[in-house]
Amino acid sequence: MSRLLILDDEPNVINALQRVLKRHLPKSVQVEIFDDPVDALQRAKDVAFDVILSDYRMPQMDGITFLQLVMQTQPHAVRMILSASTEVDAIMKAINDVEAFRYLTKPWHEAELVEQIQLALKRGAQLREERHLADDMRTQMGTLTPQARELRRLEESEPGITHVDWGPQGEVLMPALPNASEVSPQAQATVSYRPASPQTPAAGINLEITEIETGPQPGSSIIILHGLGADGSDFEPFCQELDLRAIGPVRYVLPSAPHMPVSINGGYEMRAWYDILPSNDERREDEASLRQSHHAIDALINREIARGIPASRIVLMGFSQGCAMALMAGLRQPQRLAGLIALSGYLPLLGVTEAEAHPANRDTPIFMAHGQLDDVVLMSRGARARDHLRSLNYPVSWHTYPMDHSLCMDEVRDINAWLLKVLG
């Protein structure tokens, strides 16, 4: 059975969609239609959908914002936008901000609407099958335990079912509290998991930090910075995929960026390391919030050092916005780090990097990677950062993959090998 969620605030549109889909979609497709984004978001927390179709203009929140929020609980759902607007900016936001599969216009041609929804349902089924096949392979290879595989299956069919709510003393709470965090499947099987807890490392920024330790008394730390609108839990599956047993126990530090208004998203508050300004200029990053987060990341590094991890055993890694912060903070860090990992991002404040970079990290190895099909952060921006760093004689290892704004298994394997080298 496939599931389709539709959100539109206009009763006449809802009635028309119901008539069309009832005529053309098979009974095996379960369709749920909402006129309130809050109700739709709540439903998406309880039930997994293959396809989510949202109206673009609504009074409570626009469709882009709705899809960004729903991505936090349903990252694998195929996303579509339905709108009377044919503005290029709106279409580009749908493609870039939420990776919309299709942008459909009102009024629609019935045959075209049905065809596009059927294609989206087919794509959702393909993606689900690919995930299952990948999990089968990981289980056969021993990199995914049967327990972890079963928890993934449960989480996919019933979002939130594996979430646990923790109290200040580590007790499980019922009912759920707002700061609930998810216990990762791999953590339950083989690692020590410390749920997200508020920390104020510096500059008055309150960060929620999740930690995963692969054994007692870790001798290395990997700090991972997520992208715009995500949170630290996004990289728990990545940590599960790595096999760093050869270098001993590792602590993964997964901070979640603070909530702040993001100008490019109409001022809507979401987790972000810095503000992005609505400008056609490539340099759209707000310098003040960049520097504030830089200080917070410095404090995270100092926190690991104070806990007994030498700076030379700390790797700073980031994806997208997190990539920008990893490069900015890592190059300016006054103690030499083991390495920097910069994924699908760019170098902020490029023009002052040479002047502000600290000599301690002039020879720190840098792993940079980018998707050849990335239309969120174009690969040219990553390549420009690579070229600039190489011109300053930084040892950059550059990798590209046939993917969009995401990670792939080949990339994870390359990172694993690189980590074994720099931490070995």
Secondary structure, 3 states (H helix, E strand, C coil): CEEEEEECCCHHHHHHHHHHHHHHCCCCEEEEEECCHHHHHHHHHHCCCCEEEEECCCCCCCHHHHHHHHHCCCCCCEEEEEECCCCHHHHHHHHHHHCCCEEEECCCCHHHHHHHHHHHHHHHHHHHHHHHHHHHHHHHHCCCCHHHHHHHHHHHHCCCCCEECECCCCCECCCCCCCCEECCHHHHHHCEEEEEEEEEEECCEEEEEEEEECCCCCCEEEEEECCCCCCHHHHHHHHHHCCCHHHCCEEEEEEECCEEEEHHHCCEEEECCCCECCCCCCCCECHHHHHHHHHHHHHHHHHHHHCCCCHHHEEEEEECHHHHHHHHHHHHCCCCCCEEEEECCCCCCHHHHHHHCCHHHCCCCEEEEEECCCCCCCHHHHHHHHHHHHHCCCCEEEEEECCCCCCCHHHHHHHHHHHHHHHC
